[in-house]
Structure formats: C-alpha cells, structure tokens
C-alpha cells in the first residue's frame, strides 16, 4: 500500500469526523432553550392537499418576542392542519388559533427540564464522539494492515499520530459545542 492510499483513508476519516460534528450541531439546534426560534418548527410536516409539506412552505413563521411565535398561513384553510401538525410534533406547547394565524407561547423551562435537556445534549455529544472514535479505529486498522504489508513502520506510527491528532481536535470541538449549549440551556 502506498502513502497516497493511506492519506486517502485519513481524508475519509476526517470527512466522517466532520459529518459527526455537523450532525451534532443539527441535533443540538433542535433542543429548545425556552426562547422562541424558527428552528423549533423545522422538520414539522403539514398535510397540504394530501401530501406532507414542511411548515415553512405553507406559512410565514416569525418570532413576535422571546416567548411567542406567530405562524401566518398563506391560505386560511391551512390553520387546522398547522395546529394538528404542532400537536402531533409533541413540542409541549399548545397552539392558539385566532382565525387568521396560529400563536405559539413557549413556556419557561423548569430547572428539572433544563437538567434533562443538558443530559440529552451530553448524550448527543457522546454519540458524536463515538462516531469520531470509530473513524479513528477504522483508519488505524487500515494503517496497521499497510505496515504488515510492507509500509514502513515509522511511517505508520507517524500516520497513526496524525489520526490521533485529528481525533483530539474533533473531540475538543464536540466539547466546545456541548459547553456552549449547556450554558444556553441553563441561562434563565
């Protein structure tokens, strides 16, 4: 095996680690912190003429204040399906329909709920770290196999060290995201 093949494998591992970080960011973004944000409704599908459609494609979603969101459908007939979709999403909020728009009041988080959300965030972070470590393991196995098949041993050690540095770098990124999310969740 050549240095080029090993480098390609390391690049692939780096891509996998990057994907783990991206996935973690998306999942952390979904954890609500007691503040109104359009991201709370991301991924909620509304029944629109028989087909599930993202809410953002059937209504204008805006944040009125830090605890209130306003969903203004483009067609009045969409009020009931939007309400139903919010109920089914189990967000822990009750939509209020005034005949022209739907208001969502975001309840303040209790201390207990905040701690649960932090625990959930840490669990997501651990999953991301497992993905990063799996990428490291796969790459190190590939490097060891290359050394067995004639690749210089000191070159193999050098590449393994490079992979470990990548692993450390991505683990630190994960810790950074978790720390900032925990501060965000615990801030009243």
N, C-alpha and C positions, 0 to 999 in steps of 0.2 A: 504494500500500500504506500501511496505517495503522501508527501506533506500536503499537497493540494486536496486530496480526498479527506484527510483529517481536518484541514481548515474548513472544508465544506460542511463537515459534520458539526464542527464547532459553531459555524454560522447558523446552521439549522437549530442547534440548541439555543443559541441567542434569540432566534425568532420565536421558539417555543416559550422562552422566558418572557419575552416581550408580550406575547399573547396572554400569558398568565397575568401580567400587570394590567393589560387592557381590560381583561375580563373582571379583575378585581375592582378596577375603577368603575366600571359599569354597574357592578353589583353594589358597591358602596354608595353610588349615586342614588340607588333606589331606596336606600334606608332613609326614612324621613326623620327629620330632626325637630319637628314641631313648628317648622316655618313653612309657609306656602311657597310652592315651587312648581312650575310646569312639569318638571320631571316626575312628580308624583303620579301623573296620569299617563306617562309613557308606557306603551305596551298594552294599554287597555283598548280592547276592540269593541266597537259599537256595531250592532246589527243595522246595516244600511241597505235597504231594499234587498234583503236576503243574503247579503254577504258581509262577513266580519271586516270592518274597516277601522283603521286607527282613529281614535277620537279627534286627533289634530286635523284630520281630513274632512270632518263633518261639522266642526265647530271652532270658534275662536276661543282659545284658553288664555286667560290673563290673571294676573295676581293683583287683587284690589288693595290688600295690605298684608302684613306679615302673617296673618291668621286666616285670610279669606281668599278663595279663588273664585273666579267667575267664568262660567262656560256658556258662551253665547252661540247656540247652533245656527247654521245658515238657513235651516228650514225648521219651522215651528214643530213639524211632525216628528222631529228628532229628539224633543225634550224627554219623552218617556223612555226611548231606547238608551239615551245617555244616562238617565237616572238608574235604569236597570243594570247597565254595564258597571257603574260605580258600585252599586250594591254587591254585584257578583264578584267584583275585584277584591272585596273584603278588606277595604282600606281602613276600616274603623272610623269612618266618617259618614254622616247622613247627608245626602244631597237635599237641598231645598229648592223646589221648583216654584217660581213666581209667575209662570205663564209665558215668559219671554226668555228667561235664562235660568241656569242652574247655579246656585251658590253652594260652595263647599266651605264649611267652617272647620278649620283644623284645630282639634282640641290640644291643649297644652299637654306635654308629656309628663307623666308622674316619674318620680325618682326610680321606682321599680322598673317601669317601662324603659327608661333611659339605660339602666343597667342591662336589661335584656338585649337592647339594641347594640350596646357595646360588645356583649358576648357574641351576638350574631356577626358583628363586624370582625371580631377576632377569629371566629370560625372561618369566615371567608378568607381572611388573611392566611390562616394555616393551610387552607386548601391551595391557595396560590403558591405558598412556599413548597408544598408537596410537589406541585407541578414543576417548579424550578429545580427541586432536588432530583426529580425523575429525569429531567432533561440532562442534568449533570451525570447521573448514573449511566444513562444510555451512551452518552458521549465518552465517558471514561472506559466503559466496556469496549467500545469501538477502538479506542486508543490502545488498550491492553492487548486486544486481538492483533492490532497492527504491529505492536512490539514483538509479539510471539512470531509473527510472520516476517520478521526481519527489519522492521523500522528501528532506528537507533534508540536505545533505552533512555539516554539522557534527553533526546528529542521528545520522547513520550512523556517523561516526567515534566518537561517544560510545558507541553500542551495540557497536561492534567492540571498544572498550576494555573495556567491561563483559564481553564474551565472553572476552577475553584474561585478565581478572582471574579469571574462573571457571576457565579452563584452568589458570592458575598454581596456584590453590587446590587443584584436584583432583590436579595433578601432585605438589604437596607432600604431599598425603595419601598418595598411592601411595608416594612415597619414605619416608615415615614408617613405613608398614606393612612395606615391604621391609627397612628398617633394623632394626626390632624382630624380624622373622622371622629375619634373618641372625644377630642376637645369640642368639636362641633356638636356632638350629641349631648355632652354633659353641660354645655353652656345653657343656662336658663334664661 
